Amino acid sequence: MKGKVNEISISYKERIKLFHSPNIKSSMDAAEVLYEHWDKNNIELQESFKVLLLNNSNKVKGIYELSKGGITGTLVDMRILFATVLKSLSVAIILAHNHPSGKLQASNSDIELTKKIKNAADLFDIKVLDHLIITPDGNYYSFSDNDII
């Protein structure tokens, strides 16, 4: 018996000209780019998780909002995260989420999630350069600067 099988198509369209794209050289560079593109109407209301997608020269390919949650947390689906990273042909990423409370401290679940993502990224030769916590006033906490990653 022959059945019909749908063909899956995968496409990627670079919308940002990379020569105009910011080059990330530090956690401060990444935090500035992320904060600039964060929805200021929601940054102190609900937690969001984003990924900064980078090429081999650490130029920004794009920012993807992976999830939006509640006041104290959001969920990260690893399959969606890596589908996005792989589809965009990114070789490095910077993870980011906001703390609506303004607290600049990584929780145990933040640290465990980062380790889980880093371990999975290693399988694909993708570098996890940092994980940033962004606050409503634009301050940030860097896992890399604090030797957590």
FENGI-V520677 format. One record per backbone hydrogen bond with DSSP energy under -1.0 kcal/mol. NH is the residue of the N-H (numbers start at 1). CO is the residue of the C=O. Records with the same first field share a line. If there is no record, write none. Layout:
BEGIN
NH = CO + CO
END
This chain:
BEGIN
20 = 17
24 = 58
30 = 26
31 = 27
32 = 28
33 = 29
34 = 30
35 = 31
36 = 32
37 = 33
38 = 35
42 = 39
43 = 39
45 = 42
46 = 42
47 = 70
49 = 67
50 = 96
51 = 64
52 = 94
53 = 62
54 = 92
55 = 59
58 = 55
60 = 22
61 = 53
62 = 53
64 = 51
66 = 49
67 = 49
69 = 47
70 = 73
81 = 77
82 = 78
83 = 79
84 = 80
85 = 81
86 = 82
87 = 83
88 = 84
89 = 86
90 = 85
91 = 54
92 = 54
93 = 127
94 = 52
95 = 130
96 = 50
97 = 132
98 = 48
99 = 134
102 = 99
105 = 103
111 = 107
112 = 108
113 = 109
114 = 110
115 = 111
116 = 112
117 = 113
118 = 114
119 = 115
120 = 116
121 = 117
122 = 118
124 = 121
125 = 122
126 = 121
127 = 91
129 = 93
132 = 95
133 = 141
134 = 97
135 = 139
138 = 135
141 = 133
143 = 131
146 = 142
147 = 144
148 = 143
END
